[in-house]
Amino acid sequence: MAQTQVRAMQGDTVDLICWRHYGRTGRVTEGVYEANHGLAELGPILPHGLLITLPDADDTQPADTTLHLWD
């Protein structure tokens, strides 16, 4: 599995980094936390310059799935 590394900018959160890199946060944020042990302990705002590993997103799942209760 290929991985990308990015540096956190001032005021970044894991969700914001996921949005910029993957274009979504659902089903990818958890993978970023798994690839970066101890990341959750740093709090919601990441330290400026922190190196974050971003695993490849699973391309088999659609980025947005809408549930229709009435079709």
N, C-alpha and C positions, 0 to 999 in steps of 0.2 A: 504494500500500500504506500503510495507516494504521499509526501506531506509537504506543506508550505510553511515557512516561518515568517512572521511579521512582527514589527515592534509596535507596542501600544503608544498611541499619541496622547497628549494631555486630555484628560477627561473621558478616555475610552472605557467602555464596559465590554464584557464578553459578548453581550447581545449586539452591540454596535459594531464590533469587529466582525462578527458573523454576518451581519446585514451587509456590510461593505464587501466582504469577500465572497459569500455564497449567494447574496441577494435574498436571504431569508434567515429566520432564526429557528423555526420549527425543525425538529429532528436533526439539527446539527450542533446546537449549543452543548448538548450533553456529550457529544463526541469530543468537543474541544476541552471540556473539563476532564474527560478521561485521558486525553493525550497530554495534559498539563497537570500532573499531580501537585496538590497544594495551592492551585490557583484560586479555589473558592475561599481559602483562608485569608486572601489578600483584601477581601471586601469588594463592594460593587464597583468602585472606581479603581482601575488598574494603575499601578505606578508607571509614570512616563518612561518610555524606553524599554519596558519589559518585553522580552522575547517570548512570543506565543507560537506554539505549534498548532497548525490547522490541518487536520487530516482531510483526505479526499471525502467529499460528500457522496453518499450512496445515490447514484444516478438512477437507480431502479424505482425510486419513489418520487411521485410528482411533487413539485415545490408547494403547490396549493391544492388541497382537496376540499371541495365544498360538499357538505351534506345537505341534500334536499329532502325535506320531510314529506312534501307533497309534489308528485310529478304528474 
